[in-house]
Amino acid sequence: MTVIEFAEGAVLVYFCLVCLGYGLCLPVAARHLSLAVFGNNAARFNDLLRHSHHKPISILVPAYNEDATIVSSVSNFLNLHYPTFEVIVIDDGSTDGTLGELRRAFRLIPAEAQPLRLVPHENLLGAYRSEVHPRLLVLSKRNGGKADALNAGINQSQYPLFCAVDADSLLDAEALLGAGFRFIDNPELLAIGGTVRVLNNCKVVNGAVEAVRAPRTWLERIQVIEYTRAFLTGRSTLSSLGMLVIISGAFGLFRRQSVVDAGGYCRDTVGEDAELVLRLHRRMRERKVPYRIEYHASPICWTQVPGNWSDLRAQRDRWHRGLLETLWLHRSILFNPRYGRLGLVAMPYFWLFEALSPLMEVGGYVLACYLVITGKLSPEFGAGLLILGVCYGMLVGLGSLGLEVFMRDRYSRTSDRLLLLAACLLENLGYRQLLSAVRTASMLTVFLKRGKWGALKREALESCTEARRQL
């Protein structure tokens, strides 16, 4: 066997394994979602809202240069349906008008911050209470990054659960109900992740999503497919198997004391959300204490996705560096039977099919290009790469989009569904390959400690919803 033949075989075997994995995930995810979603009907939510027993929640909103969206987002958080909660906005040294917008909109007055230092963070510059919304606390602090801001919020929070959300996001009005009461139903539960959906071009009225619409550009539409596949297919499957190791930073609900005992968010990685979840897994397994970390589809967080290639590239670079740093920090778990399926299944999966997948994908396409140029491309390898790397990827995207039937808020317009079906096809014709190249480059800088906030350009939440769709 020649080196070329070995490389062709390795690439095709890898793509076969990826396709097999996603093929197995779809039925598992469908069963998990049907059981979870159909069990949470409107009557169940009304019962939860009237329930006399609940755990109060602190909503933590780290913000850095978010003056375009901060007022709409905080207004949305203040109007959530939950018996007892507070909203803590942490202005992480913003250089724009974020704090000023909050002062004007919510009539902030100086307040005393608690002198707690349970988890480390940069010094606070001030604390403010709202005269019109007693539930709102705003903190101003020196810039230290998102993880640092969340730690400051944890120290100032007063409730046993906290929910970490992004400052450019909107939450479904009932997002906290089912997730919050799961902590009463299951005392072993440490954390819950919810579904993050694309907000771009949705109709927003008074801080709430009134109509779900497909985004205006193809770049944004393809990200709808990515998010649907990642959450409804990937995370629902991992959760059902007890191997969920990532809870999105856009929405995650945690037991405060468990996070404090673990030391809070790590400030030395750009993937603070994934690192915290993996550290919670590790601590509980090392102590042999029963626990659960779950994903539920019903808590829905709406977030803006990048609308241009520059922002998208920067976002995915940060995500992949964060994943690699997290996996490397916890590399002792890999293939370690002490950690059960976490070490023997979950970690190998994330190393092989997430962390190192860009190298395999880019390598496969480079190999194909080389063989074409030299006239050595075999029909078997060319056909296999096309079917496994492109066609099957389209089918998985279509299958994942079909799982949206389990969501309460769906793309109801025929034109929107057709556009998203087309996006499933376009994703594998250049988009995915370009992102694989970006993620490959990220591996070269993974050990550079750059924990700065991203500079993604945001649109005002109310204004970004009524714009014309541009085909």
C-alpha positions as a Markdown table, in Angstrom:
| # | Residue | x | y | z |
|---|---|---|---|---|
| 1 | Met | 0.0 | 0.0 | 0.0 |
| 2 | Thr | 1.4 | 3.4 | -1.0 |
| 3 | Val | 1.3 | 6.5 | 1.2 |
| 4 | Ile | -1.3 | 8.0 | -1.1 |
| 5 | Glu | -3.6 | 4.9 | -0.8 |
| 6 | Phe | -3.2 | 5.0 | 3.0 |
| 7 | Ala | -4.1 | 8.7 | 3.2 |
| 8 | Glu | -7.1 | 8.1 | 1.0 |
| 9 | Gly | -8.3 | 5.3 | 3.2 |
| 10 | Ala | -7.7 | 7.3 | 6.4 |
| 11 | Val | -9.7 | 10.2 | 5.1 |
| 12 | Leu | -12.6 | 8.1 | 3.9 |
| 13 | Val | -12.7 | 6.1 | 7.2 |
| 14 | Tyr | -12.8 | 9.3 | 9.1 |
| 15 | Phe | -15.6 | 10.8 | 7.1 |
| 16 | Cys | -17.5 | 7.5 | 7.5 |
| 17 | Leu | -17.2 | 7.7 | 11.2 |
| 18 | Val | -18.4 | 11.3 | 11.3 |
| 19 | Cys | -21.4 | 10.4 | 9.1 |
| 20 | Leu | -22.2 | 7.3 | 11.2 |
| 21 | Gly | -22.1 | 9.4 | 14.4 |
| 22 | Tyr | -24.6 | 12.0 | 13.1 |
| 23 | Gly | -26.7 | 9.3 | 11.5 |
| 24 | Leu | -27.1 | 7.6 | 15.0 |
| 25 | Cys | -27.6 | 11.0 | 16.7 |
| 26 | Leu | -30.8 | 11.9 | 14.7 |
| 27 | Pro | -33.1 | 9.1 | 16.0 |
| 28 | Val | -31.7 | 9.5 | 19.5 |
| 29 | Ala | -32.3 | 13.2 | 19.4 |
| 30 | Ala | -35.8 | 12.8 | 18.0 |
| 31 | Arg | -36.8 | 10.5 | 20.9 |
| 32 | His | -35.2 | 12.8 | 23.5 |
| 33 | Leu | -36.9 | 15.9 | 22.2 |
| 34 | Ser | -40.3 | 14.2 | 21.8 |
| 35 | Leu | -40.2 | 13.1 | 25.5 |
| 36 | Ala | -38.9 | 16.5 | 26.7 |
| 37 | Val | -41.0 | 18.9 | 24.7 |
| 38 | Phe | -44.4 | 17.1 | 24.6 |
| 39 | Gly | -44.1 | 16.7 | 28.4 |
| 40 | Asn | -43.9 | 20.4 | 28.9 |
| 41 | Asn | -47.3 | 21.6 | 27.7 |
| 42 | Ala | -49.0 | 24.9 | 28.6 |
| 43 | Ala | -50.8 | 23.4 | 31.5 |
| 44 | Arg | -47.5 | 22.1 | 33.0 |
| 45 | Phe | -46.1 | 25.7 | 32.7 |
| 46 | Asn | -49.1 | 27.2 | 34.5 |
| 47 | Asp | -48.7 | 24.6 | 37.2 |
| 48 | Leu | -45.1 | 25.5 | 37.6 |
| 49 | Leu | -45.8 | 29.2 | 37.8 |
| 50 | Arg | -48.3 | 28.7 | 40.6 |
| 51 | His | -46.1 | 26.2 | 42.4 |
| 52 | Ser | -45.4 | 27.3 | 46.0 |
| 53 | His | -41.9 | 25.7 | 46.0 |
| 54 | His | -39.2 | 27.0 | 43.8 |
| 55 | Lys | -35.6 | 28.0 | 43.8 |
| 56 | Pro | -35.0 | 31.8 | 43.2 |
| 57 | Ile | -32.6 | 32.6 | 40.3 |
| 58 | Ser | -30.0 | 35.3 | 39.7 |
| 59 | Ile | -29.7 | 36.2 | 36.1 |
| 60 | Leu | -26.1 | 37.3 | 35.3 |
| 61 | Val | -25.6 | 39.5 | 32.3 |
| 62 | Pro | -21.9 | 40.3 | 31.5 |
| 63 | Ala | -21.7 | 43.2 | 29.1 |
| 64 | Tyr | -18.9 | 44.8 | 27.2 |
| 65 | Asn | -19.7 | 47.6 | 24.7 |
| 66 | Glu | -23.3 | 46.5 | 24.3 |
| 67 | Asp | -25.0 | 49.9 | 24.2 |
| 68 | Ala | -27.0 | 49.0 | 21.0 |
| 69 | Thr | -28.8 | 46.0 | 22.7 |
| 70 | Ile | -28.4 | 46.3 | 26.4 |
| 71 | Val | -31.7 | 48.1 | 27.2 |
| 72 | Ser | -33.8 | 45.8 | 25.1 |
| 73 | Ser | -32.1 | 42.7 | 26.6 |
| 74 | Val | -32.4 | 43.8 | 30.2 |
| 75 | Ser | -36.0 | 44.8 | 29.7 |
| 76 | Asn | -36.7 | 41.3 | 28.3 |
| 77 | Phe | -35.0 | 39.6 | 31.3 |
| 78 | Leu | -37.0 | 41.7 | 33.8 |
| 79 | Asn | -40.2 | 40.5 | 32.2 |
| 80 | Leu | -39.6 | 36.8 | 32.5 |
| 81 | His | -42.2 | 34.5 | 34.0 |
| 82 | Tyr | -40.7 | 33.2 | 37.2 |
| 83 | Pro | -41.8 | 33.6 | 40.8 |
| 84 | Thr | -38.6 | 35.0 | 42.3 |
| 85 | Phe | -35.5 | 36.3 | 40.4 |
| 86 | Glu | -33.0 | 39.1 | 40.1 |
| 87 | Val | -31.1 | 40.6 | 37.2 |
| 88 | Ile | -27.5 | 41.5 | 37.7 |
| 89 | Val | -25.8 | 43.4 | 34.8 |
| 90 | Ile | -22.0 | 43.4 | 35.0 |
| 91 | Asp | -20.5 | 46.3 | 32.9 |
| 92 | Asp | -17.0 | 45.0 | 32.3 |
| 93 | Gly | -15.2 | 48.2 | 31.7 |
| 94 | Ser | -17.1 | 49.2 | 28.6 |
| 95 | Thr | -15.7 | 52.0 | 26.5 |
| 96 | Asp | -19.0 | 52.9 | 24.9 |
| 97 | Gly | -22.3 | 54.1 | 26.4 |
| 98 | Thr | -23.4 | 50.8 | 27.9 |
| 99 | Leu | -23.5 | 52.1 | 31.5 |
| 100 | Gly | -25.0 | 55.4 | 30.4 |
| 101 | Glu | -27.8 | 53.6 | 28.5 |
| 102 | Leu | -28.6 | 51.6 | 31.6 |
| 103 | Arg | -28.7 | 54.7 | 33.8 |
| 104 | Arg | -31.1 | 56.5 | 31.6 |
| 105 | Ala | -33.4 | 53.6 | 30.9 |
| 106 | Phe | -33.7 | 52.2 | 34.4 |
| 107 | Arg | -33.0 | 55.3 | 36.6 |
| 108 | Leu | -30.0 | 53.9 | 38.4 |
| 109 | Ile | -28.9 | 55.2 | 41.8 |
| 110 | Pro | -25.7 | 54.3 | 43.7 |
| 111 | Ala | -25.9 | 51.2 | 46.0 |
| 112 | Glu | -23.6 | 49.2 | 48.2 |
| 113 | Ala | -21.9 | 46.1 | 46.8 |
| 114 | Gln | -21.5 | 43.1 | 49.0 |
| 115 | Pro | -17.9 | 42.6 | 50.2 |
| 116 | Leu | -17.9 | 38.9 | 49.2 |
| 117 | Arg | -14.9 | 37.4 | 47.5 |
| 118 | Leu | -16.0 | 33.8 | 47.0 |
| 119 | Val | -14.5 | 33.6 | 43.5 |
| 120 | Pro | -11.8 | 36.0 | 42.1 |
| 121 | His | -12.4 | 39.0 | 39.8 |
| 122 | Glu | -11.2 | 42.5 | 39.0 |
| 123 | Asn | -12.1 | 45.3 | 41.4 |
| 124 | Leu | -15.6 | 46.8 | 41.2 |
| 125 | Leu | -15.9 | 50.5 | 40.4 |
| 126 | Gly | -19.5 | 50.9 | 41.5 |
| 127 | Ala | -22.9 | 49.3 | 42.1 |
| 128 | Tyr | -26.3 | 50.7 | 41.2 |
| 129 | Arg | -29.9 | 49.9 | 41.9 |
| 130 | Ser | -32.9 | 50.8 | 39.8 |
| 131 | Glu | -35.5 | 53.1 | 41.2 |
| 132 | Val | -38.2 | 51.5 | 38.9 |
| 133 | His | -37.1 | 47.9 | 38.9 |
| 134 | Pro | -36.1 | 46.6 | 42.4 |
| 135 | Arg | -35.0 | 43.3 | 40.8 |
| 136 | Leu | -32.2 | 45.0 | 38.9 |
| 137 | Leu | -28.6 | 45.5 | 40.1 |
| 138 | Val | -25.9 | 46.9 | 37.8 |
| 139 | Leu | -22.2 | 46.5 | 38.6 |
| 140 | Ser | -19.4 | 48.5 | 37.1 |
| 141 | Lys | -15.9 | 47.0 | 37.2 |
| 142 | Arg | -12.5 | 47.0 | 35.6 |
| 143 | Asn | -12.2 | 45.1 | 32.4 |
| 144 | Gly | -11.2 | 41.5 | 33.0 |
| 145 | Gly | -13.1 | 39.5 | 30.4 |
| 146 | Lys | -16.4 | 37.6 | 30.3 |
| 147 | Ala | -15.4 | 35.0 | 32.9 |
| 148 | Asp | -14.2 | 37.7 | 35.3 |
| 149 | Ala | -17.5 | 39.6 | 34.9 |
| 150 | Leu | -19.5 | 36.4 | 35.6 |
| 151 | Asn | -17.4 | 35.8 | 38.7 |
| 152 | Ala | -18.2 | 39.3 | 39.9 |
| 153 | Gly | -21.9 | 38.6 | 39.4 |
| 154 | Ile | -21.7 | 35.3 | 41.3 |
| 155 | Asn | -20.2 | 37.1 | 44.3 |
| 156 | Gln | -23.0 | 39.7 | 44.3 |
| 157 | Ser | -25.9 | 37.3 | 43.6 |
| 158 | Gln | -28.1 | 36.3 | 46.5 |
| 159 | Tyr | -30.0 | 33.2 | 45.1 |
| 160 | Pro | -29.1 | 29.5 | 45.0 |
| 161 | Leu | -29.3 | 29.3 | 41.2 |
| 162 | Phe | -27.8 | 31.6 | 38.6 |
| 163 | Cys | -28.4 | 31.9 | 34.9 |
| 164 | Ala | -25.6 | 33.1 | 32.7 |
| 165 | Val | -26.8 | 34.9 | 29.6 |
| 166 | Asp | -25.3 | 37.1 | 26.9 |
| 167 | Ala | -26.0 | 40.8 | 26.8 |
| 168 | Asp | -27.2 | 40.7 | 23.2 |
| 169 | Ser | -29.7 | 37.9 | 23.8 |
| 170 | Leu | -33.4 | 37.6 | 24.5 |
| 171 | Leu | -35.0 | 34.8 | 26.5 |
| 172 | Asp | -38.4 | 33.2 | 25.9 |
| 173 | Ala | -40.8 | 34.4 | 28.6 |
| 174 | Glu | -41.1 | 30.9 | 30.0 |
| 175 | Ala | -37.4 | 30.0 | 29.6 |
| 176 | Leu | -36.7 | 29.8 | 33.4 |
| 177 | Leu | -39.9 | 27.9 | 34.4 |
| 178 | Gly | -39.2 | 24.3 | 33.2 |
| 179 | Ala | -35.5 | 24.6 | 33.7 |
| 180 | Gly | -35.7 | 26.2 | 37.2 |
| 181 | Phe | -38.1 | 23.7 | 38.6 |
| 182 | Arg | -36.0 | 20.8 | 37.3 |
| 183 | Phe | -33.6 | 21.6 | 40.2 |
| 184 | Ile | -36.4 | 20.8 | 42.6 |
| 185 | Asp | -37.4 | 17.7 | 40.8 |
| 186 | Asn | -33.8 | 16.4 | 40.8 |
| 187 | Pro | -31.6 | 17.4 | 43.7 |
| 188 | Glu | -28.6 | 15.9 | 41.9 |
| 189 | Leu | -28.9 | 18.4 | 39.0 |
| 190 | Leu | -25.9 | 20.8 | 38.8 |
| 191 | Ala | -26.6 | 22.6 | 35.5 |
| 192 | Ile | -29.0 | 22.8 | 32.6 |
| 193 | Gly | -28.3 | 24.2 | 29.1 |
| 194 | Gly | -31.0 | 25.4 | 26.8 |
| 195 | Thr | -31.5 | 25.9 | 23.1 |
| 196 | Val | -29.9 | 28.9 | 21.5 |
| 197 | Arg | -31.7 | 30.1 | 18.3 |
| 198 | Val | -30.9 | 32.7 | 15.7 |
| 199 | Leu | -32.5 | 36.1 | 16.3 |
| 200 | Asn | -31.5 | 37.9 | 13.1 |
| 201 | Asn | -34.5 | 39.2 | 11.2 |
| 202 | Cys | -37.1 | 37.8 | 13.7 |
| 203 | Lys | -39.9 | 40.2 | 14.5 |
| 204 | Val | -39.3 | 41.6 | 18.0 |
| 205 | Val | -42.0 | 43.6 | 19.8 |
| 206 | Asn | -41.4 | 45.0 | 23.3 |
| 207 | Gly | -38.4 | 42.8 | 23.9 |
| 208 | Ala | -40.1 | 39.6 | 22.9 |
| 209 | Val | -39.9 | 37.5 | 19.8 |
| 210 | Glu | -43.3 | 37.7 | 18.1 |
| 211 | Ala | -42.6 | 36.0 | 14.8 |
| 212 | Val | -39.8 | 33.6 | 13.8 |
| 213 | Arg | -38.4 | 34.5 | 10.3 |
| 214 | Ala | -35.4 | 33.4 | 8.3 |
| 215 | Pro | -32.4 | 35.8 | 8.3 |
| 216 | Arg | -31.9 | 38.2 | 5.4 |
| 217 | Thr | -28.5 | 36.8 | 4.2 |
| 218 | Trp | -27.2 | 33.4 | 3.2 |
| 219 | Leu | -24.4 | 33.6 | 5.7 |
| 220 | Glu | -26.9 | 34.0 | 8.6 |
| 221 | Arg | -29.3 | 31.4 | 7.2 |
| 222 | Ile | -26.5 | 28.8 | 7.1 |
| 223 | Gln | -25.9 | 29.5 | 10.8 |
| 224 | Val | -29.5 | 28.7 | 11.5 |
| 225 | Ile | -28.7 | 25.2 | 10.2 |
| 226 | Glu | -25.6 | 25.0 | 12.3 |
| 227 | Tyr | -27.3 | 26.0 | 15.5 |
| 228 | Thr | -30.2 | 23.6 | 14.9 |
| 229 | Arg | -27.8 | 20.7 | 14.3 |
| 230 | Ala | -25.6 | 21.6 | 17.2 |
| 231 | Phe | -28.4 | 21.9 | 19.8 |
| 232 | Leu | -31.4 | 19.8 | 18.7 |
| 233 | Thr | -29.2 | 17.0 | 17.3 |
| 234 | Gly | -25.9 | 17.1 | 19.1 |
| 235 | Arg | -26.5 | 18.3 | 22.6 |
| 236 | Ser | -29.8 | 16.5 | 23.0 |
| 237 | Thr | -28.1 | 13.2 | 22.1 |
| 238 | Leu | -25.1 | 13.9 | 24.5 |
| 239 | Ser | -27.5 | 14.8 | 27.3 |
| 240 | Ser | -29.6 | 11.7 | 26.9 |
| 241 | Leu | -26.4 | 9.6 | 27.1 |
| 242 | Gly | -25.1 | 11.5 | 30.2 |
| 243 | Met | -22.2 | 13.0 | 28.3 |
| 244 | Leu | -23.0 | 16.7 | 27.9 |
| 245 | Val | -19.8 | 18.6 | 28.4 |
| 246 | Ile | -20.7 | 22.0 | 26.8 |
| 247 | Ile | -23.4 | 24.4 | 27.9 |
| 248 | Ser | -23.5 | 27.5 | 25.8 |
| 249 | Gly | -22.4 | 30.8 | 27.3 |
| 250 | Ala | -25.5 | 32.3 | 25.9 |
| 251 | Phe | -27.8 | 30.4 | 28.3 |
| 252 | Gly | -26.9 | 28.2 | 31.2 |
| 253 | Leu | -28.5 | 27.6 | 34.6 |
| 254 | Phe | -26.3 | 26.5 | 37.5 |
| 255 | Arg | -26.3 | 25.7 | 41.2 |
| 256 | Arg | -24.4 | 28.6 | 42.6 |
| 257 | Gln | -22.8 | 26.8 | 45.5 |
| 258 | Ser | -21.5 | 24.0 | 43.2 |
| 259 | Val | -19.8 | 26.6 | 40.9 |
| 260 | Val | -18.4 | 28.5 | 43.9 |
| 261 | Asp | -17.0 | 25.2 | 45.3 |
| 262 | Ala | -15.3 | 24.6 | 41.9 |
| 263 | Gly | -13.7 | 28.0 | 42.0 |
| 264 | Gly | -16.0 | 29.9 | 39.7 |
| 265 | Tyr | -15.3 | 30.6 | 36.0 |
| 266 | Cys | -11.7 | 30.1 | 34.8 |
| 267 | Arg | -10.2 | 33.5 | 33.7 |
| 268 | Asp | -7.3 | 32.0 | 31.8 |
| 269 | Thr | -9.2 | 30.5 | 28.9 |
| 270 | Val | -11.4 | 31.8 | 26.1 |
| 271 | Gly | -13.7 | 28.9 | 26.5 |
| 272 | Glu | -14.9 | 29.6 | 30.0 |
| 273 | Asp | -18.3 | 28.1 | 29.6 |
| 274 | Ala | -17.1 | 24.6 | 28.4 |
| 275 | Glu | -14.3 | 24.6 | 30.9 |
| 276 | Leu | -16.6 | 25.1 | 33.8 |
| 277 | Val | -18.9 | 22.3 | 32.8 |
| 278 | Leu | -16.1 | 19.9 | 32.3 |
| 279 | Arg | -14.6 | 20.9 | 35.6 |
| 280 | Leu | -17.9 | 20.2 | 37.3 |
| 281 | His | -18.1 | 16.8 | 35.7 |
| 282 | Arg | -14.5 | 16.1 | 36.8 |
| 283 | Arg | -15.0 | 17.2 | 40.4 |
| 284 | Met | -18.1 | 15.1 | 41.0 |
| 285 | Arg | -16.7 | 12.0 | 39.4 |
| 286 | Glu | -13.5 | 12.3 | 41.4 |
| 287 | Arg | -15.6 | 12.6 | 44.6 |
| 288 | Lys | -17.9 | 9.8 | 43.5 |
| 289 | Val | -21.0 | 12.0 | 44.1 |
| 290 | Pro | -24.1 | 11.3 | 42.0 |
| 291 | Tyr | -24.9 | 14.3 | 39.8 |
| 292 | Arg | -26.6 | 15.3 | 36.5 |
| 293 | Ile | -25.8 | 17.9 | 33.9 |
| 294 | Glu | -28.5 | 18.2 | 31.2 |
| 295 | Tyr | -29.7 | 19.9 | 28.1 |
| 296 | His | -33.4 | 20.8 | 27.7 |
| 297 | Ala | -34.9 | 22.1 | 24.4 |
| 298 | Ser | -37.6 | 24.2 | 26.0 |
| 299 | Pro | -35.4 | 27.0 | 27.6 |
| 300 | Ile | -34.9 | 29.1 | 24.5 |
| 301 | Cys | -32.4 | 31.9 | 24.2 |
| 302 | Trp | -32.4 | 34.1 | 21.0 |
| 303 | Thr | -29.1 | 35.6 | 20.0 |
| 304 | Gln | -27.7 | 37.6 | 17.1 |
| 305 | Val | -25.2 | 35.7 | 14.9 |
| 306 | Pro | -22.5 | 37.4 | 12.8 |
| 307 | Gly | -23.7 | 38.9 | 9.6 |
| 308 | Asn | -20.4 | 39.2 | 7.9 |
| 309 | Trp | -17.4 | 36.9 | 7.3 |
| 310 | Ser | -15.0 | 38.9 | 9.4 |
| 311 | Asp | -17.1 | 38.6 | 12.5 |
| 312 | Leu | -17.9 | 35.0 | 11.9 |
| 313 | Arg | -14.2 | 34.1 | 11.4 |
| 314 | Ala | -13.3 | 35.8 | 14.7 |
| 315 | Gln | -16.1 | 34.1 | 16.5 |
| 316 | Arg | -15.2 | 30.6 | 15.3 |
| 317 | Asp | -11.5 | 31.2 | 15.9 |
| 318 | Arg | -12.4 | 32.0 | 19.5 |
| 319 | Trp | -14.7 | 29.0 | 19.9 |
| 320 | His | -12.2 | 26.5 | 18.6 |
| 321 | Arg | -9.3 | 27.9 | 20.7 |
| 322 | Gly | -11.6 | 27.7 | 23.7 |
| 323 | Leu | -12.4 | 24.1 | 22.9 |
| 324 | Leu | -8.8 | 23.1 | 22.4 |
| 325 | Glu | -7.7 | 24.9 | 25.6 |
| 326 | Thr | -10.4 | 23.2 | 27.6 |
| 327 | Leu | -9.7 | 19.7 | 26.3 |
| 328 | Trp | -5.9 | 20.2 | 26.9 |
| 329 | Leu | -6.5 | 21.5 | 30.5 |
| 330 | His | -8.5 | 18.3 | 31.2 |
| 331 | Arg | -6.5 | 15.9 | 29.1 |
| 332 | Ser | -6.0 | 13.5 | 32.0 |
| 333 | Ile | -9.6 | 12.5 | 31.6 |
| 334 | Leu | -9.0 | 11.1 | 28.1 |
| 335 | Phe | -9.3 | 7.3 | 28.1 |
| 336 | Asn | -9.3 | 7.3 | 31.9 |
| 337 | Pro | -11.8 | 4.6 | 33.1 |
| 338 | Arg | -12.0 | 6.5 | 36.5 |
| 339 | Tyr | -14.3 | 9.0 | 34.7 |
| 340 | Gly | -16.6 | 6.4 | 33.1 |
| 341 | Arg | -18.2 | 7.3 | 29.8 |
| 342 | Leu | -16.9 | 10.9 | 30.2 |
| 343 | Gly | -13.3 | 9.7 | 29.8 |
| 344 | Leu | -13.9 | 6.7 | 27.5 |
| 345 | Val | -16.5 | 8.1 | 25.1 |
| 346 | Ala | -17.2 | 11.8 | 25.5 |
| 347 | Met | -13.6 | 13.0 | 25.6 |
| 348 | Pro | -12.3 | 10.8 | 22.7 |
| 349 | Tyr | -15.3 | 12.0 | 20.7 |
| 350 | Phe | -14.6 | 15.7 | 21.3 |
| 351 | Trp | -10.9 | 15.3 | 20.6 |
| 352 | Leu | -11.3 | 13.3 | 17.4 |
| 353 | Phe | -14.5 | 14.7 | 15.9 |
| 354 | Glu | -14.5 | 18.3 | 17.2 |
| 355 | Ala | -11.0 | 19.4 | 18.1 |
| 356 | Leu | -9.0 | 17.6 | 15.4 |
| 357 | Ser | -11.8 | 17.5 | 12.7 |
| 358 | Pro | -10.6 | 20.6 | 10.9 |
| 359 | Leu | -7.2 | 19.0 | 10.2 |
| 360 | Met | -8.9 | 15.9 | 8.8 |
| 361 | Glu | -11.3 | 17.8 | 6.7 |
| 362 | Val | -8.7 | 20.3 | 5.3 |
| 363 | Gly | -6.3 | 17.4 | 4.8 |
| 364 | Gly | -8.9 | 15.5 | 2.8 |
| 365 | Tyr | -9.7 | 18.4 | 0.5 |
| 366 | Val | -6.0 | 19.2 | 0.0 |
| 367 | Leu | -5.3 | 15.6 | -0.8 |
| 368 | Ala | -8.2 | 15.6 | -3.3 |
| 369 | Cys | -6.9 | 18.8 | -5.0 |
| 370 | Tyr | -3.4 | 17.4 | -5.2 |
| 371 | Leu | -4.6 | 14.2 | -6.8 |
| 372 | Val | -6.7 | 16.1 | -9.3 |
| 373 | Ile | -3.7 | 18.3 | -10.3 |
| 374 | Thr | -1.4 | 15.3 | -10.7 |
| 375 | Gly | -4.0 | 13.2 | -12.4 |
| 376 | Lys | -3.9 | 10.5 | -9.8 |
| 377 | Leu | -7.4 | 10.9 | -8.3 |
| 378 | Ser | -9.1 | 7.5 | -8.2 |
| 379 | Pro | -12.9 | 7.4 | -8.9 |
| 380 | Glu | -13.5 | 5.6 | -5.7 |
| 381 | Phe | -11.8 | 8.3 | -3.5 |
| 382 | Gly | -13.4 | 11.1 | -5.5 |
| 383 | Ala | -16.9 | 9.6 | -5.2 |
| 384 | Gly | -16.4 | 8.7 | -1.5 |
| 385 | Leu | -15.3 | 12.2 | -0.6 |
| 386 | Leu | -18.2 | 13.7 | -2.5 |
| 387 | Ile | -20.8 | 11.4 | -0.9 |
| 388 | Leu | -19.5 | 11.4 | 2.6 |
| 389 | Gly | -18.1 | 15.0 | 2.8 |
| 390 | Val | -20.8 | 16.8 | 0.9 |
| 391 | Cys | -24.0 | 14.9 | 0.1 |
| 392 | Tyr | -24.3 | 13.2 | 3.5 |
| 393 | Gly | -23.6 | 16.5 | 5.2 |
| 394 | Met | -26.6 | 17.9 | 3.4 |
| 395 | Leu | -28.8 | 15.1 | 4.5 |
| 396 | Val | -27.8 | 15.5 | 8.1 |
| 397 | Gly | -28.5 | 19.2 | 7.9 |
| 398 | Leu | -32.0 | 18.5 | 6.4 |
| 399 | Gly | -32.6 | 15.9 | 9.1 |
| 400 | Ser | -31.6 | 18.3 | 11.9 |
| 401 | Leu | -33.8 | 21.0 | 10.4 |
| 402 | Gly | -36.7 | 18.5 | 10.5 |
| 403 | Leu | -36.3 | 18.3 | 14.3 |
| 404 | Glu | -37.5 | 21.8 | 14.5 |
| 405 | Val | -41.0 | 20.3 | 14.5 |
| 406 | Phe | -40.5 | 19.8 | 18.2 |
| 407 | Met | -40.1 | 23.5 | 18.9 |
| 408 | Arg | -43.0 | 25.7 | 19.9 |
| 409 | Asp | -41.8 | 28.7 | 17.8 |
| 410 | Arg | -41.1 | 27.4 | 14.3 |
| 411 | Tyr | -40.4 | 28.9 | 10.9 |
| 412 | Ser | -44.0 | 28.8 | 9.8 |
| 413 | Arg | -43.8 | 30.7 | 6.4 |
| 414 | Thr | -43.2 | 28.4 | 3.4 |
| 415 | Ser | -40.7 | 30.9 | 1.9 |
| 416 | Asp | -38.6 | 30.7 | 5.1 |
| 417 | Arg | -38.5 | 27.0 | 5.1 |
| 418 | Leu | -37.5 | 26.8 | 1.5 |
| 419 | Leu | -34.7 | 29.3 | 2.1 |
| 420 | Leu | -33.4 | 27.2 | 5.0 |
| 421 | Leu | -33.6 | 24.0 | 2.9 |
| 422 | Ala | -31.5 | 25.7 | 0.3 |
| 423 | Ala | -29.1 | 26.8 | 3.1 |
| 424 | Cys | -28.7 | 23.1 | 4.0 |
| 425 | Leu | -27.4 | 22.5 | 0.5 |
| 426 | Leu | -25.2 | 25.6 | 0.3 |
| 427 | Glu | -23.5 | 24.9 | 3.7 |
| 428 | Asn | -21.4 | 22.1 | 2.3 |
| 429 | Leu | -20.4 | 23.9 | -0.9 |
| 430 | Gly | -17.7 | 26.2 | 0.4 |
| 431 | Tyr | -18.9 | 27.5 | 3.8 |
| 432 | Arg | -18.0 | 24.5 | 5.9 |
| 433 | Gln | -14.7 | 24.1 | 4.1 |
| 434 | Leu | -13.7 | 27.8 | 4.8 |
| 435 | Leu | -14.6 | 27.4 | 8.5 |
| 436 | Ser | -12.5 | 24.2 | 8.6 |
| 437 | Ala | -9.6 | 26.3 | 7.4 |
| 438 | Val | -10.3 | 29.0 | 10.0 |
| 439 | Arg | -10.4 | 26.4 | 12.8 |
| 440 | Thr | -7.2 | 24.8 | 11.5 |
| 441 | Ala | -5.5 | 28.2 | 11.8 |
| 442 | Ser | -6.9 | 28.5 | 15.3 |
| 443 | Met | -4.9 | 25.5 | 16.4 |
| 444 | Leu | -1.7 | 27.4 | 15.7 |
| 445 | Thr | -2.6 | 30.1 | 18.3 |
| 446 | Val | -4.4 | 28.0 | 20.9 |
| 447 | Phe | -1.8 | 28.5 | 23.6 |
| 448 | Leu | -1.8 | 32.3 | 23.3 |
| 449 | Lys | -3.7 | 33.5 | 26.3 |
| 450 | Arg | -6.1 | 36.0 | 24.8 |
| 451 | Gly | -9.2 | 36.3 | 26.9 |
| 452 | Lys | -10.5 | 39.5 | 25.4 |
| 453 | Trp | -14.1 | 40.1 | 24.5 |
| 454 | Gly | -15.0 | 39.8 | 20.9 |
| 455 | Ala | -15.8 | 42.9 | 18.8 |
| 456 | Leu | -18.9 | 41.5 | 17.0 |
| 457 | Lys | -21.0 | 44.4 | 15.6 |
| 458 | Arg | -24.6 | 44.3 | 17.0 |
| 459 | Glu | -27.8 | 45.7 | 15.7 |
| 460 | Ala | -30.4 | 47.2 | 17.9 |
| 461 | Leu | -32.8 | 44.4 | 18.7 |
| 462 | Glu | -35.9 | 46.2 | 17.7 |
| 463 | Ser | -34.5 | 47.6 | 14.5 |
| 464 | Cys | -33.0 | 44.4 | 13.2 |
| 465 | Thr | -36.3 | 42.6 | 13.0 |
| 466 | Glu | -38.3 | 44.5 | 10.5 |
| 467 | Ala | -35.7 | 45.0 | 7.8 |
| 468 | Arg | -36.3 | 43.6 | 4.3 |
| 469 | Arg | -35.1 | 40.2 | 3.4 |
| 470 | Gln | -32.4 | 40.4 | 0.7 |
| 471 | Leu | -32.2 | 37.2 | -1.3 |
